[in-house]
């Protein structure tokens, strides 16, 4: 009986020591080591890939933002502020005031099939809006010129990037609204177009937030 009790105590003490050691190693030392390495080698990414402007954090390279006018009385969703480059649609979780405004970090896709009536309606309406918003006198936009990312949300619904084609589609409208030359805005787009990762992974892309920050500086200095 005493031997049994002694063995139980020894096993409990061994388990307690193992728990203590693993807690210190896995719960303290490992997280501190990983954090230290991340801060030392990749401080920007470790801190959320923050983007700053005039000394203030204005967003992240990884999360998209909307550029809309103030919501008017009677409107369910605000109209886009056409002075700025517009991102992809963000209705991954549906047309609501949460995901479409990026007020909360909620991520998700539409989960609609290609022949779904709701999805077809969203794409049709989005294409009509893109054509209308980006057509300027003497340079109408053809529906065939509208790229896929201009009318569909990404799998996350929070994509910060657009394709160079969609950025180029917006150039004349942005130039006109900001009283800039088309060549100035085109140059800005080219400067903020990133190529494929390692030359073959992914597609060329334009970060909308970084592009709009540069646009703001150009307008201010123009």
N, C-alpha and C positions, 0 to 999 in steps of 0.2 A: 504493500500500500504506500509506504514511504517512498519506495523507488519510483512508483508511478507518479506520485505527486512531484517528486524531484525532477523527473523527466519532463513533466508538463511545464514546470517553472523554467527549466532550461530552454525548452522549445519556445515558450512565450518571450523569454529574454532575447533569444536569437532572432525571433521575428521582429521584435521591437527595435533591435539594433539595425537589422536590415532595412526596416522602414525608415529609421532615422537617417541612415547613410544614403539611401535612395532619394529621400526627400531633399537632402542637402545637395546631392549631385545633380539630380534631374530637375529639382524645383528652384535651385539657387545658382549653382555653379554653371550648369549648361546654359540656362537663359542669359546669364550675364556674359558668358563667353560668346554666344551667338550675337547678342546685341553689340558687344564690343567689336567683333569682327565686322559686322554690318556697318556700324558707324565709322569704322576705320577705312573700309574699302569702298562702301557704297552709301555714304551719308545721305545723299539726295533721295535715293530710292528707299532707304531705311526710314526716312521721315515722311514718306508719302508722296514723293515726287512733286513737291510743292512748287508752284509758279508764283513769283513775286513781281510786283510792279510798284514803283515808287516806294520801295521799302516795305510794302505790305503784301501778305499772302493773299492772292486773289483766286486761287484754285489749285487743282492738281492736273498733272499731265495725263492722268489715268481716268479722269471722270469728266464727262461733258457738262456743258452749261447751256442754258437757254438765253437768248437775247431778245427779250420781248418788251413791248410797250406796257405801261401800267394798265392793269385790268380796268375796263370801263364798266359802268353800271349796265347790267343786263347781259354782259358777256360771260360765257362759261369758261372760255380760255382766252388769254390775251393775244393780241395780234403781234406778229414778229416785228421787231425794230429793224427796218430794212437798211439802216445805215451800216449794219454789221453783217459779217459773214454768218450765215445760219448753219447750225449743225444738222445732223441726221434727225429724223423724227424720233421721238423718245416714248412711244406709246407701248413699250414692251409689256407693261402690266395693264394696258387699257388706257383709254382717254380719261384720265383723272388728274386731280390737282396735286397728286403726290409724285408719281414717277415723271410726268411730263414736265414738271418744274424743277426736278432734281432737288426738292427740298429735303428729302430723306434719301439715304443711300439704299434704295430698293432696286434689286436687279432681277430681270426676267424677260423672256421673249413672249411674243404674241401667242405662240403655240397654235397657230391657225395653219391649216393646209393651204396649198396653192389655189384651190378652188373654193375656199371659204368666202361666203358673201361679205362678211365683215371686213376681211382682209382686202378683198377686191375693192370694196368701197373706200377703205382708207387709202389705198394706193392711188385709186382714181382721183380722189379729192386732193391728195397730196401733190400729184402730178399737175393738176389744174392750177393749184396755188403756186407751185414753183414756176410754171409757165407765165402766169399773170404777174407775179412779183418781180421776176427777172427780165421781163420784156421792157425794153426802153425804146423811145422814139428812134425809128430807123434800124432797130436791131431786135426784132421779135424773136422769142425763143420757140423753137419747134418742140413738140412733145417727144419727138425721137431723140432730141439732144439731152433729155433729162436722164441722168444716170440712176442706177438702181438704189444707191445709197441715199439719194435725195428724197426717196419716197418710201423707204423701208427702215425700220429700226434694226439695230444690231441684236445679237443674241442676248446681250446684257441689258440693252435699253439705255446704256450709259456711255456709249462710244464717244470718246473725245475727238476723234478724227473723222475727216471726210476725204473722199478721193480727190486727186488733183482735177479731175474732170468736173466734179460738182463745184469745186472752188472757182475754176475758170468760168463756169456758167454764171457765177454771181459777180464777176469782176465788173462788168459794165454798170450793173445796178449800184454796186458799192461806190464806184467812181462817181457816178452821177449824184448820188445822195450826199456824198461828202465833198463835192466840187473838186475832184481830183482828176488827173489825167488817167486814161485807161492804161497807158504804159507804166505809170507809177504803181498802180494796183497789181498789174500783171507781174511786175518785178517783185513785189512783195510776196505774192503767192509762190513764185519760183524759189525765193529765198527761204520760205518756210515749208517747202515740200521735201519730205524725207523719203529716201529710197527704200528698197527692200533690205531687211536685216541680213547682214552678211552677203548681200548681193543676190540672194535667191529666196529668202524666207518672207512670206507675206506679200503685200502689195504697197506701192507708193502711197503716201498719205500726207495729210495736212492737219496739224493740230489747230483746231478752231480758236481756242483760247489764246494761244501764242500768236496766231495770225491777227486776231482782233486787238491784242495789246500793241502789236507793231503798227496796226492801222491807226489806232488812237494816237500814237506818237507821231505818225506821218501827218495826220490831220492837224495836230497841235503845232507841228513845225512848218506846216504848209502855208 
